[in-house]
Amino acid sequence: MKNILFNIFQLILRVLDSFFPKSDNTLIFPLNSNDDYQDNLRFLFENLNNFKGIDCVLLFYGKGDVDYKKGINFYTFQGIIFWLKARFIIIHHGTKDIPFSHSIDYRRRKLINLWHGIPLKNLGYKVKNQNEAYLNSEFAKFKSIVCSSKLDSLAMRSCFKKSKEDVWITGLPRNDLLLQDESELPEDLIDGLTWLDSKIKQKKLVIYMPTWRDDNTSDLKFSEKELSQLKLLLESENAVLGVKFHPNAPPIDFGSLSVLNLSESPCHEVGIFLRKATVLITDYSSVWVDFLLLDRQIVSYCPDLSRYIETRGLLYDYSLVFPGKVNETFESFLEQLKVSFSTQISGKQLQIKHLFHAFLDGQNSERVSRKILSMI
């Protein structure tokens, strides 16, 4: 019975959407829950709200924790009306971000894909064994995609097979957070910084953020001897290790090493963690590309580099684009981490920063907003 009702509702929406008038001044940001109100979507939404004459609507469609003071429930008359009339739909993954996406007449919409990072690993058409018919159908629905530089534009155009005009070099809205003065930040982000201060207690913060692996297997494990060595180094540098795992990745056992679980923070904006970090440890996660903006030390730990290249693949020769040494062994990683506490960033890192970031002014959200407004 539930499936029958779902199919009927989907059909009704499809029929309504085929003739319902669209408003160029209405933009919806579909969100599953409060947790989705972050990253590029959040910072663009808050910037667009500064412009008069447009309706920016957070459209919540999930059953989780939702604050309707910030938005509208899709499963209401008002929510469905906004879904029907919005010319612009802002997403950060794909059409699955949109409730009842199969009922939408995409010829009458303009989908702006903010994406969710500056990619280093293969995406879209670059991933092995993909269903090209599905990708053709999916990517054709994106009117525009946001990127951070000319280099990133070339990568995105290759992954999504989009034209130069459809890939906007604006910078990522979320990275404005890294460059804004603390006094300009919203209250909840300041609360996140306060929480971090209370945990690290004037120690240096070293953040470890490994990426997700497609095959759900990982060489990211440490022996007791390795953990003991890491503990001694952190203690000697008066540093604490903060750990933030990819939400789809399995946890790592740190044994007797005490770590700060950043997922327990009341604020889940990764930029808040990066602002406080002295050193970032990562692998193939694009978080280090964002961190370049802060001109601080970045250390790699890539024990499965060969397998990762074989299974997922990288868009670049990693040794060329990574700002430091690509460490495949724990011994090499530990030595580089030790050095990072007492040295300045390299000239190569500064060059890589300008390669991946066309803009360093903290105005990325503004640029994306004005691109969208120019289409109205």
N, C-alpha and C positions, 0 to 999 in steps of 0.2 A: 504493500500500500504506500509506504514512504517513497519507494522508487517511482511509482505511478504519479504521485503528487509532485515530486521533484521534476519529472519529465514534463508534466503539464505546465508547471510554473516556468520552466525553461522555455517552453514553446510560446507561452504568453509574452514573456519578455522579448523573445526574438521578433514576434509580430509587432509589438509596440515599438521596438527600437527601429524597425524598418521605416516608420513614417513619423515618429516623434521629432519635432523640431529641435535642432541643436543650437546651443548658445555658445558663441565664440568667447564669451566672457566668463564661462564656467569651467573650472578645473577641479577634478577630483583626484585625491591621493588615497587609493585603496589601501587599507591596513587590516591585518588579521587581528591584532591586539595592540595594547599599549607598548609592548616590547618592540613592535615594528616602527614606533615613532622615534626614529633615531637615524643617524647616518645622513646620507645625501637627501633623503626625503624630508627629514625634519628641517634641515637648514635651508633648503629651498622653500619649503612651505612658509617658514617664518619670514623669509625675505619677501616672497611674493605678497604676503599679507600687508606689506607696507605700501602697496600700490592701490590706488583707488579705482573703482569702476570694474573690478573683477571679483568673482566669487571663488575663493579657494576653500575646498571642503575636504576634511578628513573623513573618509567613508569606511567605518568599521564594519567588518562582515564576519568576524570570528565569534566564538562563544566563550573566549577567555576573559581575562581581566581587562575591562575597557572603561575608560573615563569619557563619558559622552559630553562632558563640559568642553572637551577639545574637538569633538566631531559629532557625526550623525550615524545612527544605526542604519545600515543598509536595509534591514528587514522592517522598515517603516515606510509609510506613504511618502514622507519627505525624502527618505534615503533613496527610494526607487526613482523618484522624480529627478533627483540630482544625477543618478546613474544614467538615466535616459537622456537628459539634456546636455550633459557635459561634452563639449567638443574636444577638450584636452584631458587626457588621462596620464598621470605621472606614475611611472613604475620604476623598480630597481632590479628586477630579475627578468621576468617575461610576462606573457599574458596570464599565467597562473596567478599572478598577483591580483588579478581582477575577479571579483565575484561574478559568477555566471558568464565567464568570458566567452563561452561557446554561443551565447545568444547575441553577441554584439555585432553590429554591422560596421566593420573596421574601415570601410570605404568612407564613412562619414565621421571618423574620429581621427585625432592626431595623438599618437602615443609617443611620449617622450621618455626614453629609457635612460635613467641616471646611472645605471649600473651600480656596482657596489665595491668598486676598487679599481686600481690601475693594474691590469693583468700582466702577469709574468708567465703563467702557464697557459697551455693551449686552451682555446675556447671555441665554441661553435663549430665551424667548418674545419678547424684545425685539429679537433679531437678525433682520434681514430674510431672507425666503425660506427659513425653516426648515421642516423636516418636522414638522408639529404632532403627527401620530400617533406619531412616534418620541419626541418630547419628552413627550407625555402618558404613554407607557409608561415612559420612563426616570425622570422626576421623581416619578411615583407611588410608586416604590420607595424613595425617601428618607424615612425616618421623621422625621429632624430635620436642620436646617442651622444652622450656627453663624454669628453675625454680631457686629458690634462696637458698634452703637448703635441708637437708635430710627430714625434716618434710614437706616442701612444695612439695618435690618430691613424697612422699607418697600420699599427697592430690591430686596432678595432675594425678598421675597414676590411682587413684581410679575414678576420674571424667572422664578421657578420656580412661580408660582401655588400657593404654600403658605399655610396658615393662620397666624395670629399665634402660636398655640401651638407650631407646628412649627418656628418660626425663633427660635432661642435667642439672646438678647442677653447674651453672656458675655464678649465680647472674643476676639481670636484668640490661641490658645496661643503661637504663635511670637513674639508681641510681648512676652511676659514677658522674653525675652532682652534687650530694649532697656532694661529698667528694673531688672534684677537687678544686684547688686554683683558686680564681677569675681571676687571670692573665692568666690562661689557657683557659678560656671560650671564645667561639666565640663572635663576636661583637654584634649580635642580642640578645644574652643572657645577656650580660653586659648592653645593652640598657634596657632590662627588669628590671634588678636590679636598674638601674638609675631611671626608671619610678616609681618603688616602693618607692625609697628613697624620691622622690619628693612629693609623696602622704602621706607617714606616718610622714615625717618631724621629724625624731629622736624620734618618739614615739615607744612604744612596739607594735608589730604587732601580733594580735590574729587572727588566721584564722579559719573560720568555713566551713567545707566541708562535708556536708551530702551526703549519697549515693542515688542512684536511687531505687525506689520501683516498683516492678513488677505490682502492682495493681493500680498504679498512684494515690493512696490515701496516705494521710500522716497526722500524728499527729504533724508534725513539724510546729507549729504555736505558736505565743506568744501573751499573753494578754498585754494590755497597762501597767498594773502593772508590769508584768515581764520585759517588755522592759525598763521601768523606773529603775528597780533595776539593770538590766544589764548595763544600761547607767551610773549609779552612780559608779558601780564597775570599769568600764573601765576608767572613768574620774579620779577616785582616784588612779589608777595605771598608769596614763598617757599612755593609750593604745588605739589603734584604732582597730575596728573589720573589717577584710577583709573577704568577702564572695565569695566562689566559688562553684556554684551549678553544679551538674551533667548536661551535655547538654540535657538529655532527661527528666529532672525533672522539675516540675512546680516551679516558684519562690516563695519565702516566703516574706510576708509583714512584714517589720520591723518598720512600723509606723514612729514615730518621732525620732527613733534611727538612727543616721547617720552611714552608713556603706560604706566601700570601695568595689566597685564591681570589683573583680579581673578579670572578663571576659573582661573588657575594656583595659586590659594591652596589649601593642603592642607585647608582648611575651607570648605565651600560654603554655609554659613548666611549669608544676606544680612544678617541682623541684626548679624553681626560687622563687616561693612563699614560699616554705618550707625553703629555705636557710635563708630567712629573718624573719621567724616566731619565736616568743618567746614561744607561746603556740598554740597547734593545738586542735580544738574542732571537733569531728567527731562522727560517730555512727558505722556502719558496713562496711564503706569504707576501702579498703585496703591501703588507703593513709597513715594511721597511721603506718602501717608496714614499709613503706618506711621511714617515719619520725623517726622511732626508731634509724636510723643510726646517727642522729644528737644529740642524748642524751639530748632531751629537753622535756618539760612537754606535756602530752597528756591527754585531758579531754573528757569523753564520755557524750553524751546526746542521750539516747535511749528510748524515751517515748512510742514507739510502739514495744518494744522488743518481747513480747509474740506473737503479730500478725505477726511480721516479721519471727520469727522462724516457725510459723504455715504455712505461705504462701510460703516463699522461702526456709527457713532452713539455718543453719550454719554448716560449716564443723567441728567446734570445740565447746566445752563447752566455751561460751564466757567469763564467769567469770574467767576461768583458763588462757586463752591466752591474755586477755586484760591487759595491764600493770598497770592499776589503777582500781578504783571502776567503775562499770557499773551503771550509773545514769539513772534511769527511771523517775524521777520527776525533775521539774525545780528547786525546792528548793535544792535538792541534787547536781544537776549540778552546780548551782550558788556557793554553798559552796566549791565544789571541784575546781572550777575556781579561786575562791578567794585564796585558799590555794596554788594553783599552782604557783602564782607569788612570793611566799616567801620560797619555799621548793626545795630541790634537788630531782632528779629523784630517784626512789626506786631501791633496789637491784633486785626486781622482774622484773622491766623494763629492766635492764641490762641482766638478764637471758633470757627474752623473745626476746631481740634483737639477741642474739646468737642462739636462737632456730630457728628464721626465716631467719637469714643471715649467710651463711657459710663463706662469704668473706666480709672484711671490708677495702679493699685496693683501691677501685675505679678503678678496672681493669676488671670489668664484660664484657665490650664490647670486650676487648682483648681475654678473654676466649671463648666467643661465636664465634668470628672470627676464632680462631685457631681450634675450633671444626669443623666448616664448612670447613676450608681449609684441615683438615685431611681427609675429605670425597672426596676431588677432586683427 
